[in-house]
Amino acid sequence: FSYFSYLVFRHMWISSLCICSTTIWEKFRSQTEAERDQFLSGSFPVHFDWSVSSESFKVEGGWTEHGKGETIWDRFSHEGHVFENQTTDLACDSYHKVDYDVYLLRGMMAPNYQFSISWARIFSTGRKESLIEKGVAYYDKMIDTLLQSGIEPTVALHHWDLPQALQDSGGWENDSIVEPFREFSGFCFSHYGDRVKTWITFGSPWVVSNLGYGTGEHPPRVKDPIITSYKVTHNIIKSHAEAWHIYNDNYRKLQGGKVGIALNSDWAEPRNPSSDQDVAAAERYLNFMLGWFAHPIFVDGDYSTVLKEQIEKKKGSCGKELARLPVFTEAEKQRIQGTADFFGLNHHTSRLISESLNSCDVGPNNVGDFQTHIDPTWPPTASDQIQSVPWGLRRLLNYISLEYTSITKVPIYVTGNGMPTEYNSDVFNDTERVDYLKAYINEAMKAVHLDEIYIQRFTVQSLMDGFEGPQGYSQRFGLHYVDFEDPDRPRTPKASAYYYSKVIERNGFAETATKAKINCCLSVILLTLSNITTTCQLPVIKVLVDCLLNIC
């Protein structure tokens, strides 16, 4: 098998990728709405994993405790860029409530808990010389308490909260940041890897690149969608690859764990499924969002041909640079290719995509010649960016399988799925979230059984309400309600927590929909009544009444 033959095969494979994605839209094009939305009863495979997640800066609090360094989200909130000037200072106070949070997980029978480590709590400045022993001990206690309760930890090394000291030196824009991330990831593997068997290098890095350094909506509030956002992605991909190699070379044989990345993506549905132009635009959308990170890591170590050619095409037609895509060296491509033991997917919603030509403004939509739309019939959530479109998940999982994981044969983990509700008087009976989770989990099961997609895990976001970026505490993603008016931050399970615990218990939807609904309500009644000891908990009873009314 000559090197020339390898190059020919590689060219044929990469050329075939454009065909792969088109077949996904063709596969589902003739599907009627009734067929698309039909509920599938049954269970997931026996060894399917269930998880629930949280992220460090959203729940921990203790923002300076025991020497923790400032993060970019601490700075962002203190500068008044968050709803009602809310901050990360206390959040859910999880830094002092490890036992409480694990108690909630045990109550749900959750077999896995996915959480992120705050880099600045381990290394206050982001460098190893600033090690904080008590910060290290906090995560030791978290991991040990989980394992003692029969709950496996999944640890994300970085979910947005960069140490401010590193940002002061350029952050992800600075090529030199790769080395500090190597140090940090190596320390975590060395110290925690005997107990942690699943690692995520980055959680939703597209948000960092696009919103942090492109639009400036997130910290560090850099507004440069032409150069900086692309450079940030470049450095994140290289940092991810270095972390994977550190684990692969030094710890895999001894510890036996897995290292992957959790990429966020919408599904892109052509606004007119019969339009070749809209189908091509939908593919460009996915290349600018998901493929931006996934193609180098899961395919060939480089950005996709679709992405590179589109950027050059716009430069030529507009006579100016709208996006500057950095170039990987051949050595970097080899270093990056195949650096994931699983494909993590964070997914919340979908978009309708149409072709939109002739704009020479900056931004992914204009560079990519596509326009996004929302179907007004899609159920809304508290966020205008998230609508409930469950069938999009099945199609996206099919796309990922054909485009990316069919190459490396790694499993797909759904590492984050959930929706926000508003903070209102009916905070416990979150029926919208129950309906949302039921539909999205069912679409994942369809992908497993009907499409034979290799999916091993489903993770619900999130364990409890928390600090949701610029929206602060106004949007609630939690399965547990957190009273942010009470300094003790008490948690109360919502209807969705009981529902998800039943899904975990049944490993899916083995019972009929009616029986499952009745059992869910009975669980709510028994578990909630057993925990009502004071009059301040009486509002929870409303959940019971509503459940019974819904059954009748």
Phi, psi and omega in degrees: 000099187284164177297325178297318178298321178299315181296320179296314179299316181298319179295318180296320181294312182296321178296326182289344184296325178297327180289322184304309185293325179298324181295334178296312179293325177293321182301320186257001187297322184273000183289128177282164178299322180296317178294319182298319188263004181296132182283137180254118176276159179130188184238161172282167176304157189304318185262022178293142183260142175240138183216166174222150192234165166206169178232145191308302187290344181278337187231335193290315189069210179050049195291338174236006188294137178057029175090009178306139179281160176290142175251170180294334177282328172299311181297315181301314182288324180289338178275002173084028182265009185246152178315126178053030178058030178288154185229173177271002192307311181251324182048234178267001181059033180295340178300332180251008188228042179302310182298321180297312183294321178292327174301318178298318180295319177298320180298330178273353186061034180286124181277349184213143177231122181258120180221162180251153176265135174278112181308316184288347175276338178267307175241108188300326179260000184092351180248154188296337180293344184255032182304136178245107185299320182289332174292318176300318182294328179300314181286331171302313181296319179300309182296314182294320180293321176299309183297323177296337179263008179076024182246124180279133176274139167244126189243126172265128181288326183211121173229076169082333193269072179295139173304133182299328180299324176287323177296325178297340177260014178113346177061216182291348177285335184272124181303334184289351183290342181301320182293313175302324179291326174301313179301311184296312181294320178299319178297315182296317178299316183294317187275319186255349190293342176291342182242337180260124184247357176227121182240138172246124181288308182226139175254121179049058182293338176303325180296320178297309183295313188277312184271332180277322186239357179255295181271338181078013179289333178248164174294148011270021174065038176269130181247084179213080181284355182273313186243305191296315183300324179287324178293322178299312177301317180304314182287327177294317179298316179295322178294317177303312182299320180296319178297317179300316181293324176301314180292315184298319185279330191243337190232339187300313184298322182279320188262332175070031181260187180232147177232127178219194179223148181249106183260136178266142178199142166280167165269144179249109180256127178302133181299321173243100184300340180271356181267119177298327180293318180289325177296316179295323178294320178297321178294321177296320178304312182293327178290326179282340181256290184283311185294337178309319178260320190289322184297312177300319186283319189257347184248283190222015178082005184222165176292154185292154176299322179302314181294311183296315182292324180293319180296318178291322179299315180292325177297319179290316184286330182265345179072017177204164183276118177260341179202136179245105182271117179298164184245129174279140171287165178298323178294320179294321178300315179295325180292326186274321187303128174077020184268058175201134178267351174202160177255107178273135181234123169256119188219135183229334187199182180227168177223146168273136186237134174232157176290139178215103187262171167077006176270133177247024173277163180279170179110148184305319181300315182286320177295322183275357180057043176223159178231141182259148181220158176238130176289123182296347179274349179290131180300131181278170172230188179293342178256132178288355177267351184233119171241156181276109180225070190300324182297341177294330180296314180301317182291322178294320177297322175297317180298313180299318181299314182286319188279327190234302190282345176292343180279307185266350178062032178267155179284160172261131170249125167282106188264000177186120175210128180179178182217153178267145170244160180281156175278107180218191186289336182258066189277342185266326184267072185274068183297330178298320179291321177301313180296319180298309182295319179303314183289317182291319178296323179295323177293325175296321179293324175299318180298324180290309189272320184272328184251353179057042176276139185275087180245131184246347188208148172230127183241128177265133175257118004218176182302318183214162173303150181203192179280113186254058174066220182302338179278353179059231183258014184281338178247130189249113177264353193285148166283343177239135177282134175246128178274098182281356174276340180263123181299341178276350177053055178296148179249144177225129180295139175267172178304325182294329177295317178293320180298312182296326178296326178288324176298316178298315181299320182272354185056038179133231188228054184293330182270168176291160182299319182293315181296320179298321181294318179295315180297322178300315181292322177297322177297318179300314183298308184294313184290321183287315180300325181291343182254356180275110182237346182226160181293337181292346180264001183299329178303337180298334182300333180302327177300318181296314182298314181297320178301314181295321178296320179296323179294318180291000000 
